[in-house]
Amino acid sequence: MQRAESSGGGSSGLQRADSSDFVTAEQLAASTGLAMNGAIELPQRKKEKAPSPCCGCVGIFHSKRFPCYYLCVMFIQLLMLLAMWIVQIEVDTGPWLSLVLMIGGIMIGMQVSQASTHWLAATDESDESDDEWRTSTAPWAIMARVQRNQWHTHMIFYPILIMILMALAFNIGTYTMLLYYTGDEGRCASGFMEGYRMLSKSTLTSTLAKATMVAQAALFVFAIASLSLLSLTHFRAYTLLQEHSPDSAAEGDDEIADVGFFKAKYIRRTYTVSIVAQGLNILVLSVAREHAPEPGVLHSMLLLGLFVLGWQVGVGERHLHYKFEASISDPAVLRDRVEWHASMLFYPCVVCVFQCFYFFSAIFTLLPFFSTTDCKARTIFAVVTQLKPVGQQILVANSVLFFIAVVSLVHLAFVHFVQFCRYQRMQQS
């Protein structure tokens, strides 16, 4: 038997409790005469605060960063479309820029639907969250994990498509302004920087054109950075969700190992096709450059293309000697495979961005030299519709090779992702 005596004293403050009774907070408050909203409060579960869109207390790949990166991507895309819309109002650009604006508007509309999901994921996938859906084996929890995994998978690769379209939009907007303001001089610019220098400094219009091009370039760089961070953050969230999921190791090791177009044996073939297509693309541009009347045309663009190609050759040895293994028992080998596929997953995405940037820049710089307008065209549409036979062959050959290179690189990224998932599940089993 024990006695519980209140701090206020008095016989009314004494209560008896045996081993099966407890002094509750209500009883203690009544014995001391204190109100429940006073000194004594019942313990409550700490509520999780809503995540700050750009919380600085977490890492750059933390799930709480989802709203920040999403807002940056949307805001930058809106600014770029606004700049191109202003260009279209001031300059007779033809149908090309209108088509890009329409495609950009559709893409932004598709991304608006992802706003609420990014805010929700920032809360229930944070390290402090203890939601039952991440660890429960109930059917509703399994379904929630499957849907979230699918969403992360889409958002890992969706920024690649946005980057390609933004590279196209940036180059169309930039070279449209260059052609419009330099067409009166009757001389084709050998590149972006020369076209920028050709703009007259004496008129207010050309000064605004320069400011617009610089702003577009800055927005393009920030957009690429934001999209890359968003994709990497989704990849980290997908990996963590797989590690904590109780059913990730029970799905079978060979479920996604050799299915459809994402078989492991395609790593060597797809890598080879992408390298050959990029090499032929640079070769065609080099031959066309020799036939252009301007000697220094495409010099910097070809150097960039050769640098990107050489970098891929440097990481290609393991691709060429890759071997498919149905099962691996050595933990060190498994860890090496997981890390290699994870690192190689984003290398094709980076190459795609460089490919889009220097390909469109090279084509828009080269084609005016092979147009019947003699470098007096004011729009890209006028240049393309008045190409000489040699110019048409250059455009078709480079476009086909560019398409093959981009498709093979995106396919290689998907194959690496599928094999990464396979080895990760094998590691957890």
VEXMISE-440220 format. One record per residue: z negated, x negated, y negated of N, C-alpha, C in turn; residue in three letters. Coordinates in steps of 0.05 Angstrom, whole numbers, plus 5000, padded with zeros to 4 digits. Each point is the difference from the previous one (the first is absolute). Layout:
N
ZXYZXYZXYALA/...
//
This chain:
429
500049835024500050174976500049824975MET/501650094980500249854975499750194977GLN/499149894977499750164976502049894979ARG/501250204987501849934977498750094975ALA/499349814982498550074976501949964976GLU/500050204983501849994976498749824979SER/501749904982499049824979498450154980SER/500250264998498550164980497250065008GLY/499349955026497350055010499650305004GLY/497550085010499450285005500450075029GLY/498350205009500250095027502650145006SER/501250124979502550155006502349815006SER/499649754994502149815005499949875028GLY/498150105018499849895027501550175019LEU/501549875018501550135021499649845025GLN/500050155022499849865026502750005014ARG/500649795013502549985015499549865026ALA/500950125021499849875026502649845005ASP/500349905024502249825006502750154999SER/500050265002502550155000500650134973SER/498349964980500450124973500649784980ASP/501550074979500649814979499450134973PHE/499349844980499650104974502750004985VAL/501050234995502650024987499849964970THR/502349964987500049964971499150254986ALA/500650245011499250254987496950035001GLU/498849935023497150025004498649804982GLN/501149764998498749804983500250084971LEU/502250114992500350094972498150234994ALA/499750195020498150224995497249914998ALA/499249805017497249905000499349854974SER/502149874988499449854976500650164975THR/501250235003500650164977502449914984GLY/501749835012502449904986502450185008LEU/501750054981502450155005502049845016ALA/501750145014502049865017502049854983MET/500550084976501949864983498649794983ASN/497649935007498549804985500149735014GLY/497649905007499849725010501149975028ALA/499950225016500849985028502750155003ILE/501949865012502650135005500749955029GLU/501450195011500949985028502349795001LEU/500149845021502149805001502750145003PRO/501949904985502750125001502049785005GLN/502250085013502149815006501449914974ARG/500349744997501349904976502950085000LYS/500850134978502750094997501849764991LYS/502349995012501949794993501450064974GLU/500049814982501350044975503050015003LYS/501350154983502950015000501149724992ALA/502149915014501049734995501349984973PRO/499549784987501449944975502949935007SER/502050104984502849945006500649705002PRO/498749844983500449715001497349865002CYS/498550065021497449885003500249705003CYS/498549864983500149715000498049875019GLY/498450165014497949895016500949965029CYS/502550055006501049985028502449825000VAL/500949925024502349825003502650134993GLY/502149844996502550114992501450175021ILE/499249975025501150165022498150215011PHE/497950064984498050205008501250284997HIS/499150185017501050284999499550144974SER/497949914986499450134974502149934979LYS/501749815006502249934982502450195001ARG/500050185020502350185003500750144974PHE/498250144987500750154976501149814978PRO/498849764998500949824979502949915004CYS/500749915024502749925005502050234999TYR/499150235009501750234999500750084971TYR/497950004983500550074972501849794986LEU/499549745007501749794988502950045008CYS/500550055025502850045010501350234986VAL/498650234999501250234987500549964970MET/498149884986500249964972502349814993PHE/500349785016502149814994502850135006ILE/500250155022502550135005500850204978GLN/498150144990500550194978501049854975LEU/498749774994500849854977502949895004LEU/500649915024502749895004502150224998MET/499450245011501950224997500250094971LEU/497849994985500250074972501749804985LEU/499749745006501749804986502950045006ALA/500750065026502850055007501050264988MET/498350194997500850254987500749964971TRP/498449834986500649934972502649844998ILE/500549825020502549855000502450205003VAL/499650195018502250195005500650174975GLN/497950064984500550154975501549834980ILE/499349754997501149824980502749895008GLU/500549975026502449865010501650185018VAL/502649994998501850155018500149855027ASP/498350075019499749855024501750115023THR/501250234997501550125023498150125020GLY/501050075024498450155019498049835016PRO/500349744999498349835018497150024992TRP/499449974975497250014992498850285003LEU/501650204997499150285004499350045030SER/501649885018499350025028497449855007LEU/499649774988497549855005497650164989VAL/500350124977497850164989499450245018LEU/502150125011499550235018498549915025MET/500949785012498749905024497149924994ILE/499649874977497349924992498250244996GLY/501050214988498450244996499350135027GLY/501850005019499450115026497949835014ILE/500249734998498049835013497350044988MET/499850024974497450044987498850275008ILE/501750215002499150265009498949995028GLY/501249845018499049975027497349865001MET/499649814981497549855000497750164987GLN/500650194984497850164987498450145022VAL/501250095022498650145021497949825014SER/500249734996498149825013497549954983GLN/499750124977497849944982497350075013ALA/499850255009497450095011499249845025SER/502049935016499449855025498949724993THR/501149874979499049744993497150024990HIS/499350204985497350034990498150065024TRP/500950175018498350065023499649755018LEU/502149855004499749765017498249794987ALA/500049994973498249814986497150075005ALA/499450255006497250085005499249985029THR/501650125018499150025028500749765016ASP/501549804989500549755015498549764988GLU/498250054981498549784988497949905020SER/499049764994498049885018497450165001ASP/499450144978497550154998500150275014GLU/502550095006500350265012499250005029SER/498650215009499250025028501050265011ASP/502450094992501150255009500449995030ASP/499550225013500150025029502849985011GLU/502050064983502850015010501049735009TRP/498849784991500949735007499149915027ARG/497850125010498949905026499750225021THR/500350254992499550225019502450025019SER/499350105024502150055020500850295002THR/499050164981500850295000502950024993ALA/501350225010502950034996500850004970PRO/498350134983500750014972499949724987TRP/498149835009499849734990502449835009ALA/500750035025502449855010502550074985ILE/500350264995502350094984500049894972MET/497649994988499849894973500849714999ALA/499149855021500749715001503049965004ARG/501250175017502949985005501550054974VAL/499350214986501450064975499649784979GLN/497549894998499649794981501549755008ARG/500249935025501549775009503050034993ASN/501150245005502850054993500449974970GLN/498250104984500249984971500049714991TRP/498249845011499949724993502549855009HIS/501150075023502549885009502350054981THR/500250254992502150074980499749854974HIS/497549984991499549884974500149705001MET/500049885024500449715002502949934993ILE/501950165010502849944997501350164977PHE/498850214991501250164978500449844975TYR/498149824992500549844976502549825002PRO/500949935024502549845002502350154989ILE/500350265008502150174990499950024969LEU/497550034990499750024971500949744986ILE/499349775012500849744989503049974999MET/501450085021502949985001501250174978ILE/499150254997501150174979499349904972LEU/497649884997499349904974501649754993MET/500649835020501849774994502750104992ALA/501150215013502550114992499950114972LEU/497950164994499750124974499849794978ALA/498449795005499649794981502649854993PHE/501649945021502549854995502150184986ASN/500150265008501950184987499350034971ILE/497450054994499250034972500549754984GLY/499349775011500349754985503049934994THR/501650015021502849924997501650224985TYR/499150245001501350214983499749934971THR/497649924992499649924972501549744993MET/500149815018501449754995503050054996LEU/501250175017502850064998500650154974LEU/498250184993500550174977500049834974TYR/498149824998499649854975501649744999TYR/501149915023501649755000502950055005THR/500850255005502750065007502049954977GLY/499150014975501749964977500949714998ASP/498549815012500649724997502349915018GLU/500750175020502249935018499449775018GLY/497549935005499349785018497850105018ARG/500349955026498050095020497749805000CYS/497650115003497649835002499949895028ALA/499249755002499749875026497450065014SER/498350164988497450075011498350154980GLY/497750085009498350164983499149854975PHE/499249755003499049854977502249954980MET/502449945009502249964981500750264985GLU/500050225015500550264987497850064980GLY/497549935006497950044981500449834975TYR/501049765003500549834976502450094985ARG/501950135013502450104987499550234981MET/497750135003499450234982499649894972LEU/501250144981499849914972497150044990SER/499049824985497350024989500050134972LYS/502350074990500150104973499750304997SER/500350155022499950294999497450105013THR/499050224989497650125011500450115028LEU/502550115005500650115026499849805022THR/501149774996499949795021497249905003SER/498449994979497249925002498450205018THR/500650264996498750205017501049985029LEU/502549935003501149965027498549775014ALA/499649784985498549775012497250095008LYS/498650144981497350095006499950185024ALA/502050175003500150195023500449845026THR/501849805000500449845024497649845008MET/498649894980497549855006497950195012VAL/499850234988498050205010500750095028ALA/502550045006500850075027499449785020GLN/500549754992499449785018497049985006ALA/498350044979497149995004499150235018ALA/501150244995499250235016500949965029LEU/502349885004501049955027498149815015PHE/499149794987498249815013497350145007VAL/498950154981497550145005500350215022PHE/502350135001500550205021500149875027ALA/501349775003500249865026497249925008ILE/498449904981497249915007498350245009ALA/500250234986498450235007500850125026SER/502750015005500950115026499249825023LEU/500149734996499149825021497150035006SER/498350024980497150045004499550275014LEU/501450204993499750265013500749995029LEU/502249875007500849975028497949845016SER/499149774989498149835014497350155003LEU/499250154981497550155002500250215021THR/502250135003500450205021500049865028HIS/501149765001500049855025497249935008PHE/498449914981497249935006498450255009ARG/500550234986498650245008500850095028ALA/502649975006500950075027498749835021TYR/499849744995498849815019497050075004THR/498650054979497150065002499650275015LEU/501750194995499850265014500549965030LEU/501849835007500649955028497649865014GLN/498749814985497849855011497650185005GLU/499550194983497650175003500650265016HIS/502450045007500750255014499349975030SER/498550195012499349985028502350055019PRO/502150124990502250065018502449814997ASP/499749794983502249824995500649835025SER/497949945015500449835023500750165025ALA/499850264999500550165023502750125001ALA/501849924982502650134998502149865018GLU/499249785012501949865017501449774986GLY/500149775014501149764987503050024997ASP/501450125018502950005001501250264987ASP/498450154987500950254989502249964979GLU/499749804983501949964979501349725002ILE/499849875023500949725003503049985002ALA/501350175015502949985005501350274998ASP/500050114976501050274996502350004980VAL/502250125007502250054981501049744987GLY/500250014973501249784985497949794992PHE/497650025010497949824991499049835023PHE/501749935018499249835023499549724990LYS/498349865015499349724992502449825001ALA/501850055018502349825003501950014975LYS/499750204984501650024976499149814977TYR/497849885003499149814979501949784996ILE/500949875022501949784997502750104990ARG/501050225011502650104992500150094971ARG/497950154992500050104972499749784980THR/498449815007499749764982502649854997TYR/501449965022502649864999502050154983THR/500250275004501950164985499449994970VAL/497450014993499349994971500749734988SER/499649785014500649744989503049974997ILE/501650085020502949974999501150174977VAL/499050254997501150184979499349884973ALA/497649904996499449884974501649754994GLN/500449845021501649764996502950064993GLY/501250205013502750084994500250124972LEU/497950144992500050124973500149784979ASN/498349805004500049774981502749865000ILE/501249975024502649875002502250164985LEU/500050265003502050164985499649984970VAL/497550014991499549964972500849734990LEU/499649795016500749734992503149974997SER/501550125020502949994998501050154976VAL/498850244995500950164977499349864974ALA/497849855000499249854976502149794993ARG/501249885020501949794995502650114987GLU/500550255005502550124989499550144973HIS/497550004990499450114974500749814978ALA/501050094978500849824978497649864987PRO/497650115003497749874988498749815020GLU/499849744994499149815021497150035007PRO/498250084982497250005006498950275010GLY/501850185008499150275008498549995027VAL/497850155002498450045024498649755009LEU/499849794984498749765009497150045007HIS/498450134983497250045005499550205022SER/501850215001499750205021500549895028MET/502049835002500649875026497849815009LEU/498849864980497749835007497750165011LEU/499550234987497850185010500650105028LEU/502550085005500850095027499749795021GLY/500849754993499749785019497149935006LEU/498350024979497249955004498750215019PHE/500750254996498950215017501049975028VAL/502649935004501149955026498749775014LEU/499649784985498649775012497250055008GLY/498650174984497250075007500050155027TRP/501950185004500150165025500649825024GLN/501849804996500649825021497549845008VAL/498349944980497549855006498150165017GLY/499950264998498250165016501350125025VAL/502549915005501650135022499749885027GLY/498749775002499849875026498650175021GLU/497850134992498650165019501550265006ARG/501550104981501750235005502149955021HIS/501249764998502249945019498949945028LEU/497549925003498849945026497950205008HIS/500250244989498050205006500450115029TYR/497750035014500050105027498350255002LYS/501050205014498550245004498249975024PHE/497450074998498149995021498750275003GLU/500150115025498950265004497050014996ALA/498649795007497149994997499149714996SER/497949974984498849744994497050025004ILE/498949825015497150005006498549814983SER/501349794989498649804984499450114972ASP/497550024992499450114973501149844977PRO/500249735004501149844978503050054996ALA/501450045022502950064998500450284988VAL/498350195008500250264988499550004970LEU/497949864992499549984971502349864985ARG/501149805012502349874987502450194997ASP/500550175021502250194998499550214978ARG/497650094999499350214980500449884972VAL/498949764995500349884974502849934993GLU/501649925019502849924994501650254993TRP/499850215016501550254994499150124973HIS/497449984994499050114975501249854976ALA/500149735003501149844978503050034997SER/501450025023503050044999500850284993MET/498150195000500750274993501050034972LEU/498949844981500750044972502049794990PHE/500749815017502049814991502850134997TYR/500950185018502550144995500050174975PRO/497650124994499850174976500449834974CYS/498849765000500449834977502949914997VAL/501349945022502849925000501750234990VAL/499450245008501550244991500050024970CYS/497749964988499850024971501749784986VAL/499849755010501749794989503050065004PHE/500650105024502850075006501150204980GLN/498550214995500950214982500249904972CYS/498249834992500049904972502549824995PHE/500349795017502249824994502750105009TYR/500150195019502650115008501150184977PHE/498450184990501050184978500649834975PHE/498349814995500549834976502649845003SER/500549905024502449845005502550184998ALA/499950235012502350185000500750104972ILE/498050084985500550104973500949784981PHE/499249755006500949784984502949915008THR/500750025025502549905010502450194996LEU/499550265004502250195000501550024973LEU/498749974977501750014975502149794999PRO/499749775013502149805000502550085016PHE/499750205018502250095017500850294993PHE/499550084976500850264990502449984982SER/501650214999502350004983499350044971THR/497550044994499250054972499749744984THR/500249775014499849744987497449974984ASP/497850075014497349974989499550174975CYS/501550214997499650184977498950275008LYS/499250035026498950255009497250034988ALA/499350254994497450054987497950125020ARG/500950075024498150115020500749895028THR/498050015017500449925028502050175014ILE/500050264994501950185012502949934993PHE/500449924975502749914992500949755014ALA/498149825006500749755014500750065029VAL/498450165013500550055029502550165005VAL/500750184982502450175004502549864992THR/499949774987502449864992500149715011GLN/499049975025500149745013502749935010LEU/500649744999502449905013499750005030LYS/502149985016499750005030498149795010PRO/500049764987498149795008497150094995VAL/499650134977497350104993499150215019GLY/501850185008499350215020499249885026GLN/501449795009499349875025497349874998GLN/499449874978497449884996497850205001ILE/500450234986498050214999499550125028LEU/502150055015499750125026498649815020VAL/501049755000498849805018497149954995ALA/499349974975497249944993498250255005ASN/501150234995498450255004499450045030SER/502049955017499650035029498049795010VAL/500349754991498149795009497250054990LEU/499850104975497450064989498650235016PHE/501550205006499050235016499049905027PHE/501549835014499249905026497549834997ILE/499849834980497749834996497550174995ALA/500150204983497750164993499150165024VAL/501950135014499350165023498749835022VAL/501149765005498849825020497249904992SER/499649954974497449914991497950235003LEU/500750244992498250225003499450065030VAL/502149975017499550045029498249785011HIS/500349764990498349785009497150054992LEU/499550114976497350074992498850215018ALA/501650205007499050215018499349895028PHE/501749825010499549885026497449845000VAL/499649844979497549854997497650194999HIS/500350224986497750194998499450135027PHE/502050075015499650125026498649805019VAL/501049755000498749805017497249934991GLN/499550004974497349964990498150225010PHE/500950254999498350225011499549965030CYS/502149925014499749965029497949795007ARG/500249764987498249795006497250064989TYR/499850154979497350074990498650195020GLN/501550195011498850185020499349845025ARG/501749815008499449845023497549834995MET/499649914976497649854993497550165001GLN/500150264994497750175000499450125027GLN/501949985019499550125026498349835018SER/
//
